Amino acid sequence: MPGHPSRIAPPPEAAGLRADARHNRDRILDAAREAFATRGLDVPMAAIARRAGVGVATLYRRFPSRESLVTEVFADQLDACGAAVEEAMADPDPWRAFRTAIEKVCAMQLADRGFTAAFLTAFPEAVDFERLRARAELCFAEVVRRAKDAGQLRADFEPADLVLLLKAGNAIAAEPGEVAAAGSRRLVAYLLQAFRAEHAEPLPPAPPLGLGHVYAPAAR
């Protein structure tokens, strides 16, 4: 996810806004996403308004509470992530679709910098995360199936392999900016090569992990 996930189209609740109001909304969400990722969910609302270049009153008219702002930032990220996987499904080249989905999701995770984990801890009931996660898993499974059927993705690739990549990405994202960016790109490139069907050698069994484990706390 470069600096932040780009929106393919405004979500339904934004579609009816005037152009200037929609512009302000997008500026607020972009500023809030960056602030939450770098300073945590407790960053002052006034600081977000300053970063967005709008007045505090404008921010509160659109988002009357911190929870409403945090929730919309999270929903926006989920929309962008889902759009990335669905775009991959539409790509006629199975390997390019698989590679693009992996690269985009890992880039988004890098920009996330712990925001999703913090959100799910602070507001566990704010969104139907399990339904959205299940939808993402189904879409990604179709991308995987197409790449395997084309003989381009190793036959023993499992969804748990993506989870391992994302969990490793969580650790990399904790590093300083450029180190994290370079580390993430290199790890993704390494593993994409390992995922290719050519010269694939047998692997140990995959652990029983699903996407729900990406932001789950580690067992002690």
N, C-alpha and C positions, 0 to 999 in steps of 0.2 A: 504494500500500500504506500506509494510515495508519501509526500507530506501528509496527505489525508485522503480518504476515499472520495472520488468524484461521484456526484449524483448523476445517474443516467437521465432521470426525469424527476421533477418535483413530486413529492408524495401527495396523496389525495387531499390531505388537509391543507396543503399549500397551494393547490391548483386554483382555488377561488380567490386568492389574494391579488391585490393590485400589484403591478410590476415593482413599484417602489417598496411596498410592504414585503413582497417576496424577496427582494434584494436584501432588505434589512434582516429578514429571517435567516437567509443563507449566511450573511456576514456574522450574525450572532452564533449560529451553529458552528461555523468554521472556527470562530474565536473560542467558543466554549470547548470544542473538541481539543484544540491545542492546549488550552489552559488545564483542562481536566487531565490530559495525558502527562503534562509536565509538572503540575502543581497539586494534583489530587482533586477529589470531588468537593473539598471544602474551600476551594478558591473563592474569594468574595465575588458576589454578583457584579459589584461596581467595577472590579478589575476586568471582568469579561466584557462589560459594556464599553470600557475604555479601549480594550483590545479590538473590539468590533467597530469602534468609531461611531457608536450611537449613545444616546442618553440613557440613563438608568430607567427613566420612565418608559422609554420605548421598549427596553428589554422586558420590563415587568408587564407591559400591555400584551406582549406576545407570549411570555412565559411567566405566569403569576407566581410560580414557586420554583425553588431549586430543583425539586423532584421532577417537575414537568419539563424543565430544560435538560436535565441529565437524561431523562427517559427519551426525549426526542433525539438527542445526540446518539444514544444507543440504537434507537430504531433506525435512524439514518444510516448508521454503520452496517446494521443487519441488511438493510435494503441494498446497500452497495455491494456487500459480500454476496448476497443472493443473486444480484444482477451479474456479477462476475462469473459465477458458476453457470448461470443460465445462458450467458453469452457464449461460454465455452461449449455448451451443448449444441448451440446453433452453428458452430464452426464445422465445415465439412471435412477438415483434416483432423483425424482422431488424435494423433500425437500432439499436434499444435494445440488442440483444445485442452488436452490433459496438462501440457506444460504451462499454458497460459493461466489455467485455473490455479495451479500450484503457485506460480509466480505472483499472481494478483492477491491470492489469499494470504500468502506469507508477507507480502509488502504491506497489506492492510494490518496484519498482526503486528508488524514492526512499528507502525504509526500508532497503534493502540496503546502501547507502553503501559499495560496493566489496567487500562480503563475498564475493560469488560469485566475482569475479575472483581474490581472494586465495585462496579455497578451491581453485579449479581449478588455480592455480599450485602450491599446497603439496601437494595430494592429488589429482593428476590421475587416478589409477586407483581412487579410493575408491568412486565410483558410476558406473553406466552412463549418463553424461550424454548421450552421443550418441543413445541409444535414447529417453530422456525428451525430448530436444530435438525429435527427429523426431515423436514423438507430439504434442507441443505444436503443431508446425507443421501437422500434419494437421488437428487440431481447429480451429486458427485459420483455416485455408484454408476449412473448411466454413462458419464464421461469415462470412467474406468472401464466399463464393459466394452465400449466402442474401441478404446485403445488396445485392449486385449484381443478383441476379435480381429483387429487389423494386424495383429502380430507385432505390435510396436512396444507394448507394455509387458513386462515380465508376467508370466502366468500366475506366479505366486504372490503378486502384489495384493495386500490386504488394506482395508480402511485404517487398520491400526498403524500402518506405516505412515499415513498422513498425520495421525495423532502424534506419533513419535517425533515427526518433523516439527509440528506445531509446538509441542512441549519443549523441544530443544530451542525453538525460536523464542519462547518465553524467556529463557535464560539469556539468550543473546540480546534481546530487546532491553535488558536491564543495564547493558553497557553504555558508555557515552555515545552520543549521536553517530559520528562517522565510523567508530569501531563497530557499533551495532549494525549500521547499514552495510558495511563491507562484509562483516561476518555473516549476515543473513543472506546476502547475494551469493557468497561463496558456498555456504552450506546447501542452499537450494540448487546451485549448479552441480555440486558434487552428487547430491541425491538424485537429481533428474538423470544424470548419467547412469547411476546405479539402478534406476527404475527401468532403463531400456531393456528390451528383450534380448538383444544381441549379447552373446557371451554370458548370459545369466547363469550363475551357479546356485546350487541349493542353499537355502538360508535356514537358520533355526526357526522354530514356530513363532508366529506373531503373538504378542501378549493380548489378553482380552481387553482391549481399549476401544472406546467409541469417542465421538466428538465431545460428548458430555464430560470426558475426563480432561479436556484441554485446560479448563479453568478450575478444575476441582483441586482442593488442597492435597498435597502429598501425604500419603499415609505414614504415620510414625511407627 
